[in-house]
């Protein structure tokens, strides 16, 4: 029987730190996942329209085995520059791979399209590099959900989206957590009562406790602007998993998107999951550990998506209502 960690956040995974930065005027932001030491990571992409940076080096056959941070950002392709800000400050702190007397931080990134999130778009200098630096500086054990970080300008088919997180303590020891930017083409709730598709995996009333959805599965409204979409996430554990195992964990975690969003993994979503391990807990049976970690990652990710929408805050000019405003 799994239960949430003490914060019910990704940072329940020992060693993981998360920082947010947002611009409420532009309705965009950045979320950085990092640690006090380099950590192992992998990635799996299932959406048809991803926006990424340095994800090829996370492939199991690639030589690099550690990263210094993972970046989730708004801003569409402009937001990939957030990783440059994170790299600059990690380099200043001496973090990164030593190469010929130089230090090169490894910072893969993924983005969502939030340029239609209700914010001012008359900027001339893209703000995401600075937001990346601010998010790294804010990295710690606690962070805001909903209209925060990379979820600041997120939307779903019907409701305002947001940044969500959840965690689970495994029965045999170890912790798994997820942080997600919920900005999908599809819907996260069913029917007139606002019940979340992710309800079968809800812990307590973490996203309202409304119970199971009753609408039929063909009740599937989608965004009228389908190219403005994507769910991106980081799932992490303290279990000492290999890069190959983390790749499988990321693949299993995608089930959480399918449990929480209908439809998911569309041609216009850039659905992507990073999987990370701090390696602080050795495992006696790696295969069994991977099964438990992958299952927990999927359930945590489904819960995180629902929490991101549930915690969204209303702002003037929002293109979509919040869950609380419509159902709360």
KEKE-879817 format. One record per residue (C-alpha): residue number from 0; z negated, y negated, x. Coordinates in nm, 4 decimals, padded with zeros to 6 digits. Each point is the difference from the previous one (the first is absolute). Example, Ala and Ser with C-alpha at 12.3 -4.5 7.8 and 13.67 -1.06 7.14 Angstrom:
<pts>
+-----+----------+----------+----------+
|   i |       pz |       py |       px |
+-----+----------+----------+----------+
|   0 | -00.7800 |  00.4500 |  01.2300 |
|   1 |  00.0660 | -00.3440 |  00.1370 |
+-----+----------+----------+----------+
</pts>
This chain:
<pts>
+-----+----------+----------+----------+
|   i |       pz |       py |       px |
+-----+----------+----------+----------+
|   0 |  00.0000 |  00.0000 |  00.0000 |
|   1 |  00.1101 | -00.3310 |  00.1524 |
|   2 | -00.1803 | -00.3266 | -00.0579 |
|   3 |  00.0793 | -00.3574 |  00.1074 |
|   4 | -00.1488 | -00.1374 |  00.3182 |
|   5 | -00.2648 | -00.2740 | -00.0114 |
|   6 |  00.2519 | -00.2872 | -00.0246 |
|   7 |  00.2796 |  00.1897 | -00.1790 |
|   8 |  00.2340 | -00.1631 |  00.2503 |
|   9 |  00.2243 |  00.1153 |  00.2826 |
|  10 | -00.2673 | -00.1259 |  00.2395 |
|  11 | -00.2262 |  00.2889 | -00.1016 |
|  12 |  00.2053 |  00.1896 |  00.2594 |
|  13 | -00.2065 | -00.0437 |  00.3185 |
|  14 |  00.1764 | -00.2267 |  00.2459 |
|  15 |  00.2453 | -00.1573 | -00.2440 |
|  16 | -00.0040 | -00.3773 | -00.0533 |
|  17 |  00.2018 | -00.1995 | -00.2552 |
|  18 |  00.0742 | -00.3708 | -00.0156 |
|  19 |  00.1706 | -00.2158 | -00.2636 |
|  20 |  00.1620 | -00.3410 |  00.0083 |
|  21 |  00.1802 | -00.1695 | -00.2864 |
|  22 |  00.1709 | -00.3221 | -00.1014 |
|  23 | -00.0723 | -00.0658 | -00.3675 |
|  24 |  00.2496 | -00.2858 | -00.0095 |
|  25 |  00.2862 |  00.2215 |  00.1161 |
|  26 | -00.1490 |  00.3098 | -00.1723 |
|  27 |  00.0375 |  00.2265 |  00.3008 |
|  28 | -00.2179 |  00.1594 |  00.2640 |
|  29 | -00.0624 |  00.2608 |  00.2666 |
|  30 | -00.2352 |  00.2960 |  00.0372 |
|  31 | -00.0703 |  00.1461 |  00.3456 |
|  32 | -00.1474 |  00.3444 |  00.0652 |
|  33 | -00.1394 |  00.0414 |  00.3496 |
|  34 | -00.2821 |  00.1573 |  00.2007 |
|  35 | -00.2078 | -00.0694 |  00.3064 |
|  36 |  00.2175 |  00.2508 |  00.1909 |
|  37 |  00.3626 |  00.1162 | -00.0265 |
|  38 |  00.0505 |  00.2593 | -00.2717 |
|  39 |  00.2592 |  00.2631 | -00.0886 |
|  40 |  00.2445 | -00.0719 | -00.2850 |
|  41 |  00.3065 |  00.1322 | -00.1814 |
|  42 |  00.2142 | -00.1210 | -00.2898 |
|  43 |  00.2056 |  00.1338 | -00.2886 |
|  44 |  00.2459 | -00.2047 | -00.2083 |
|  45 |  00.1142 |  00.1104 | -00.3460 |
|  46 |  00.1206 | -00.3228 | -00.1573 |
|  47 |  00.3644 | -00.0994 |  00.0075 |
|  48 | -00.0507 | -00.3569 |  00.1244 |
|  49 | -00.2573 | -00.0080 |  00.2818 |
|  50 | -00.0694 | -00.2899 |  00.2346 |
|  51 | -00.1595 |  00.1151 |  00.3249 |
|  52 | -00.0664 | -00.0745 |  00.3640 |
|  53 | -00.0653 |  00.2517 |  00.2827 |
|  54 | -00.0244 |  00.2997 | -00.2314 |
|  55 |  00.2368 |  00.2187 |  00.2061 |
|  56 | -00.2612 |  00.0296 |  00.2761 |
|  57 | -00.2360 |  00.1653 | -00.2506 |
|  58 |  00.2298 |  00.3027 | -00.0320 |
|  59 | -00.1637 |  00.3217 |  00.1273 |
|  60 |  00.2674 |  00.0371 |  00.2703 |
|  61 | -00.0484 | -00.3547 |  00.1327 |
|  62 | -00.1928 | -00.0373 |  00.3250 |
|  63 | -00.2460 | -00.2645 | -00.1199 |
|  64 | -00.3230 |  00.1555 | -00.1285 |
|  65 | -00.2179 | -00.2987 | -00.0907 |
|  66 |  00.0244 | -00.3339 | -00.1795 |
|  67 | -00.2209 | -00.3078 |  00.0142 |
|  68 |  00.0454 | -00.1193 | -00.3577 |
|  69 |  00.2004 |  00.0547 | -00.3175 |
|  70 |  00.1229 | -00.2986 | -00.2003 |
|  71 |  00.0688 | -00.0242 | -00.3737 |
|  72 |  00.1609 | -00.3301 | -00.0959 |
|  73 |  00.1578 | -00.1964 | -00.2776 |
|  74 |  00.2995 | -00.2203 |  00.0636 |
|  75 |  00.2783 |  00.2571 | -00.0164 |
|  76 |  00.1801 |  00.0259 |  00.3365 |
|  77 | -00.1509 | -00.3332 |  00.1077 |
|  78 | -00.3409 |  00.1653 | -00.0171 |
|  79 |  00.0804 |  00.2389 |  00.2841 |
|  80 | -00.0777 | -00.2933 |  00.2293 |
|  81 | -00.3685 |  00.0488 | -00.0878 |
|  82 | -00.0037 |  00.2801 |  00.2567 |
|  83 |  00.1013 | -00.2498 |  00.2698 |
|  84 | -00.3111 | -00.2048 | -00.0684 |
|  85 | -00.2165 |  00.3108 |  00.0122 |
|  86 |  00.1645 |  00.1076 |  00.3270 |
|  87 | -00.0577 | -00.3396 |  00.1593 |
|  88 | -00.3737 |  00.0059 | -00.0630 |
|  89 | -00.0402 |  00.3671 |  00.0931 |
|  90 |  00.1769 | -00.0736 |  00.3290 |
|  91 | -00.2343 | -00.2924 |  00.0612 |
|  92 | -00.2889 |  00.2447 | -00.0502 |
|  93 |  00.1502 |  00.2448 |  00.2496 |
|  94 |  00.0963 |  00.2560 | -00.2655 |
|  95 |  00.3208 |  00.1997 |  00.0343 |
|  96 |  00.2009 |  00.2330 |  00.2198 |
|  97 |  00.0014 | -00.0894 |  00.3692 |
|  98 |  00.3603 | -00.0146 |  00.1247 |
|  99 |  00.0942 | -00.1358 |  00.3448 |
| 100 | -00.2947 | -00.2357 |  00.0086 |
| 101 |  00.0504 | -00.1169 | -00.3572 |
| 102 | -00.1875 |  00.0816 | -00.3214 |
| 103 |  00.2009 |  00.0864 | -00.3112 |
| 104 | -00.1974 |  00.0527 | -00.3240 |
| 105 |  00.1519 |  00.2555 | -00.2384 |
| 106 |  00.0012 | -00.1443 | -00.3530 |
| 107 |  00.2196 |  00.1687 | -00.2636 |
| 108 |  00.0434 | -00.1933 | -00.3238 |
| 109 |  00.1341 |  00.0246 | -00.3546 |
| 110 |  00.0694 | -00.2663 | -00.2620 |
| 111 |  00.0226 | -00.0592 | -00.3738 |
| 112 |  00.2139 | -00.2540 | -00.1833 |
| 113 | -00.2327 | -00.2605 | -00.1521 |
| 114 |  00.2268 | -00.3064 |  00.0167 |
| 115 |  00.0128 |  00.0011 | -00.3812 |
| 116 | -00.3782 |  00.0164 | -00.0366 |
| 117 | -00.0428 | -00.3499 | -00.1399 |
| 118 | -00.0569 | -00.1866 |  00.3239 |
| 119 |  00.1671 | -00.2999 |  00.1575 |
| 120 |  00.3135 |  00.1033 |  00.1919 |
| 121 |  00.1098 | -00.3267 |  00.1612 |
| 122 | -00.1468 |  00.0921 |  00.3403 |
| 123 |  00.2097 | -00.0594 |  00.3110 |
| 124 | -00.2108 |  00.1819 |  00.2609 |
| 125 | -00.0851 |  00.3584 | -00.1057 |
| 126 | -00.3814 |  00.0249 | -00.0184 |
| 127 | -00.0422 |  00.3729 |  00.0555 |
| 128 | -00.0517 | -00.0044 |  00.3784 |
| 129 | -00.3025 | -00.2240 | -00.0497 |
| 130 | -00.1215 |  00.2088 | -00.2929 |
| 131 |  00.0191 |  00.3099 |  00.2191 |
| 132 | -00.2201 | -00.1631 |  00.2630 |
| 133 | -00.2478 | -00.1123 | -00.2661 |
| 134 | -00.0155 |  00.3481 | -00.1545 |
| 135 | -00.0691 |  00.1583 |  00.3397 |
| 136 | -00.2769 | -00.2542 |  00.0672 |
| 137 | -00.1556 |  00.0886 | -00.3378 |
| 138 | -00.0010 |  00.3761 |  00.0624 |
| 139 | -00.3327 |  00.1584 | -00.0856 |
| 140 | -00.1754 |  00.2491 | -00.2250 |
| 141 |  00.0376 | -00.1913 | -00.3265 |
| 142 |  00.3071 | -00.1588 | -00.1536 |
| 143 |  00.1099 | -00.1346 | -00.3381 |
| 144 |  00.2127 |  00.1881 | -00.2515 |
| 145 |  00.2471 | -00.1141 | -00.2647 |
| 146 |  00.1594 | -00.3378 |  00.0674 |
| 147 | -00.0686 |  00.0142 |  00.3718 |
| 148 |  00.1723 |  00.0767 |  00.3269 |
| 149 |  00.3422 |  00.1604 | -00.0345 |
| 150 | -00.0632 |  00.0359 | -00.3740 |
| 151 | -00.0299 | -00.3741 | -00.0634 |
| 152 |  00.3413 | -00.0342 | -00.1679 |
| 153 |  00.0510 |  00.3588 | -00.1141 |
| 154 |  00.1255 |  00.0956 | -00.3456 |
| 155 |  00.0766 |  00.3197 | -00.1920 |
| 156 |  00.2311 |  00.0627 | -00.2953 |
| 157 | -00.2356 | -00.1504 | -00.2565 |
| 158 | -00.3052 | -00.1300 |  00.1843 |
| 159 | -00.0962 | -00.1930 |  00.3069 |
| 160 | -00.0413 |  00.2322 |  00.2990 |
| 161 | -00.2370 | -00.0237 |  00.2912 |
| 162 | -00.1767 |  00.1533 |  00.2971 |
| 163 | -00.2111 |  00.3085 | -00.0706 |
| 164 | -00.2098 |  00.2425 |  00.1976 |
| 165 | -00.2025 |  00.3176 | -00.0499 |
| 166 | -00.1724 |  00.2680 |  00.2063 |
| 167 | -00.1228 |  00.3580 | -00.0196 |
| 168 | -00.2572 |  00.1958 |  00.2003 |
| 169 |  00.1257 |  00.3546 |  00.0547 |
| 170 | -00.2241 |  00.2953 | -00.0940 |
| 171 |  00.0182 |  00.1451 |  00.3504 |
| 172 | -00.0616 | -00.3340 |  00.1708 |
| 173 |  00.2330 | -00.2799 |  00.0901 |
| 174 |  00.1321 | -00.2951 | -00.1974 |
| 175 |  00.3388 | -00.0998 | -00.1371 |
| 176 |  00.0943 | -00.3416 | -00.1337 |
| 177 |  00.2988 | -00.1979 | -00.1217 |
| 178 |  00.1067 | -00.3621 | -00.0287 |
| 179 |  00.3104 | -00.0838 | -00.2027 |
| 180 |  00.2111 | -00.2946 | -00.1050 |
| 181 |  00.0985 |  00.0685 | -00.3614 |
| 182 |  00.3309 | -00.1799 | -00.0572 |
| 183 |  00.2144 |  00.2688 | -00.1693 |
| 184 |  00.3096 |  00.0018 | -00.2198 |
| 185 | -00.1881 |  00.2285 | -00.2383 |
| 186 | -00.3064 | -00.0316 | -00.2165 |
| 187 | -00.3567 |  00.0959 |  00.0916 |
| 188 | -00.1341 |  00.0150 | -00.3559 |
| 189 |  00.1070 |  00.1738 | -00.3213 |
| 190 | -00.0209 | -00.1137 | -00.3592 |
| 191 | -00.1744 | -00.2923 | -00.1691 |
| 192 | -00.3488 |  00.0753 |  00.1361 |
| 193 |  00.0863 | -00.0533 |  00.3662 |
| 194 | -00.0939 |  00.3499 |  00.1114 |
| 195 |  00.1044 |  00.0718 |  00.3567 |
| 196 |  00.2303 |  00.2869 |  00.0906 |
| 197 | -00.2462 |  00.0648 |  00.2851 |
| 198 | -00.2902 |  00.0563 | -00.2451 |
| 199 | -00.0381 |  00.3776 |  00.0674 |
| 200 | -00.1163 | -00.0879 |  00.3518 |
| 201 | -00.2194 | -00.2994 | -00.0854 |
| 202 | -00.3505 | -00.0011 |  00.1472 |
| 203 | -00.2488 | -00.1483 | -00.2455 |
| 204 |  00.1473 | -00.3145 | -00.1509 |
| 205 |  00.1595 | -00.1315 |  00.3197 |
| 206 |  00.3021 | -00.1190 | -00.1991 |
| 207 | -00.1463 | -00.0447 | -00.3439 |
| 208 | -00.0932 |  00.3526 | -00.1105 |
| 209 |  00.2435 | -00.0103 | -00.2928 |
| 210 |  00.0795 |  00.3714 |  00.0152 |
| 211 |  00.3241 |  00.1930 |  00.0042 |
| 212 |  00.3285 | -00.1613 | -00.1061 |
| 213 |  00.1324 |  00.1117 | -00.3364 |
| 214 |  00.3518 | -00.1469 |  00.0062 |
| 215 |  00.2861 |  00.2473 |  00.0536 |
| 216 |  00.1524 |  00.0219 |  00.3446 |
| 217 |  00.3205 | -00.1698 | -00.1181 |
| 218 | -00.1922 | -00.3261 | -00.0579 |
| 219 |  00.1351 | -00.1469 |  00.3223 |
| 220 |  00.0604 | -00.3757 |  00.0095 |
| 221 |  00.1198 | -00.1221 |  00.3395 |
| 222 |  00.0357 | -00.3371 |  00.1669 |
| 223 |  00.2834 | -00.2157 | -00.1270 |
| 224 |  00.0511 | -00.0963 |  00.3655 |
| 225 |  00.0002 |  00.3521 |  00.1503 |
| 226 |  00.0762 | -00.1022 |  00.3585 |
| 227 | -00.3338 | -00.1848 |  00.0178 |
| 228 | -00.2105 |  00.3125 |  00.0445 |
| 229 | -00.1811 |  00.2487 |  00.2249 |
| 230 | -00.3306 |  00.1839 |  00.0532 |
| 231 | -00.1134 |  00.0074 |  00.3623 |
| 232 | -00.3211 |  00.1613 |  00.1172 |
| 233 | -00.2164 |  00.1265 |  00.2829 |
| 234 | -00.1996 |  00.3201 | -00.0386 |
| 235 | -00.2453 |  00.0817 |  00.2757 |
| 236 | -00.2569 |  00.2563 |  00.1072 |
| 237 | -00.2494 |  00.0590 |  00.2778 |
| 238 |  00.1151 |  00.3635 |  00.0297 |
| 239 |  00.1714 |  00.0699 |  00.3327 |
| 240 |  00.3502 |  00.0723 | -00.1281 |
| 241 |  00.3150 |  00.0170 |  00.2106 |
| 242 |  00.3025 | -00.2216 | -00.0515 |
| 243 |  00.1794 |  00.2902 | -00.1694 |
| 244 | -00.2946 |  00.0522 | -00.2347 |
| 245 | -00.0169 | -00.3714 | -00.0777 |
| 246 |  00.3678 |  00.0054 | -00.0934 |
| 247 | -00.0782 |  00.2729 | -00.2538 |
| 248 | -00.3051 | -00.1933 | -00.1204 |
| 249 |  00.2222 | -00.3026 | -00.0637 |
| 250 |  00.2450 |  00.2190 | -00.1921 |
| 251 | -00.2791 |  00.1485 | -00.2125 |
| 252 | -00.1437 | -00.3462 | -00.0622 |
| 253 |  00.3243 | -00.1074 | -00.1680 |
| 254 | -00.1088 |  00.2198 | -00.2923 |
| 255 | -00.2577 | -00.2725 | -00.0648 |
| 256 |  00.2756 | -00.2528 | -00.0640 |
| 257 |  00.1666 |  00.2390 | -00.2453 |
| 258 | -00.3344 |  00.0518 | -00.1777 |
| 259 | -00.0623 | -00.3728 | -00.0356 |
| 260 |  00.3454 | -00.1525 | -00.0568 |
| 261 |  00.2689 |  00.0993 | -00.2515 |
| 262 |  00.2751 |  00.0143 |  00.1166 |
| 263 | -00.0671 |  00.0125 |  00.3742 |
| 264 |  00.2118 |  00.0319 |  00.3164 |
| 265 |  00.2924 | -00.1735 | -00.1689 |
| 266 |  00.3150 | -00.1255 |  00.1776 |
| 267 | -00.1478 | -00.3514 | -00.0106 |
| 268 | -00.3527 |  00.0812 |  00.1190 |
| 269 | -00.0738 |  00.0126 |  00.3715 |
| 270 | -00.2844 |  00.2481 | -00.0527 |
| 271 | -00.1598 |  00.0775 |  00.3373 |
| 272 | -00.3246 |  00.1586 |  00.1174 |
| 273 | -00.1503 | -00.0282 |  00.3472 |
| 274 | -00.2518 |  00.2717 |  00.0890 |
| 275 | -00.2583 | -00.0665 |  00.2702 |
| 276 | -00.2809 |  00.1828 |  00.1779 |
| 277 | -00.2802 | -00.1386 |  00.2135 |
| 278 | -00.0631 |  00.3554 |  00.1239 |
| 279 | -00.3772 | -00.0371 | -00.0025 |
| 280 | -00.0665 |  00.3340 | -00.1719 |
| 281 |  00.1288 |  00.3216 |  00.1542 |
| 282 |  00.1148 |  00.2746 | -00.2376 |
| 283 | -00.0496 |  00.3732 |  00.0390 |
| 284 |  00.2832 |  00.0979 | -00.2345 |
| 285 |  00.2828 | -00.2571 |  00.0284 |
| 286 |  00.2153 |  00.1535 | -00.2744 |
| 287 | -00.2788 | -00.0010 | -00.2566 |
| 288 | -00.1083 | -00.3478 |  00.1089 |
| 289 |  00.3537 | -00.1267 | -00.0572 |
| 290 |  00.0142 |  00.1460 | -00.3518 |
| 291 | -00.3247 | -00.1734 | -00.0961 |
| 292 |  00.0950 | -00.3271 |  00.1719 |
| 293 |  00.3452 | -00.0091 | -00.1596 |
| 294 | -00.1384 |  00.0647 | -00.3472 |
| 295 | -00.2684 | -00.2657 |  00.0454 |
| 296 |  00.2585 | -00.2479 |  00.1305 |
| 297 |  00.2124 |  00.0472 | -00.3137 |
| 298 | -00.2927 | -00.0465 | -00.2375 |
| 299 | -00.1328 | -00.3000 |  00.1944 |
| 300 |  00.3437 | -00.1604 | -00.0006 |
| 301 |  00.0396 |  00.0434 | -00.3775 |
| 302 | -00.3432 | -00.1565 | -00.0511 |
| 303 |  00.0765 | -00.2832 |  00.2441 |
| 304 |  00.3182 | -00.0948 | -00.1868 |
| 305 | -00.1865 | -00.0152 | -00.3315 |
| 306 | -00.2852 | -00.1984 |  00.1546 |
| 307 |  00.2450 | -00.2521 |  00.1448 |
| 308 |  00.1387 | -00.0744 | -00.3461 |
| 309 | -00.3419 |  00.0131 | -00.1678 |
| 310 | -00.1508 | -00.2509 |  00.2455 |
| 311 |  00.2854 | -00.2539 | -00.0141 |
| 312 | -00.1054 | -00.3584 | -00.0777 |
| 313 |  00.1911 | -00.2440 | -00.2228 |
| 314 |  00.1521 | -00.3075 |  00.1640 |
| 315 |  00.2002 | -00.2871 | -00.1449 |
| 316 |  00.3699 |  00.0810 | -00.0066 |
| 317 | -00.0387 |  00.3780 |  00.0108 |
| 318 |  00.3205 |  00.1736 | -00.1129 |
| 319 | -00.1991 |  00.2935 | -00.1422 |
| 320 | -00.3386 |  00.0282 | -00.1745 |
| 321 | -00.2937 |  00.1694 |  00.1684 |
| 322 | -00.1429 |  00.3270 | -00.1289 |
| 323 | -00.3254 | -00.1749 | -00.0902 |
| 324 |  00.1889 | -00.2760 | -00.1787 |
| 325 |  00.2003 |  00.2449 | -00.2091 |
| 326 | -00.2479 |  00.2839 | -00.0550 |
| 327 | -00.3405 | -00.1098 |  00.1323 |
+-----+----------+----------+----------+
</pts>
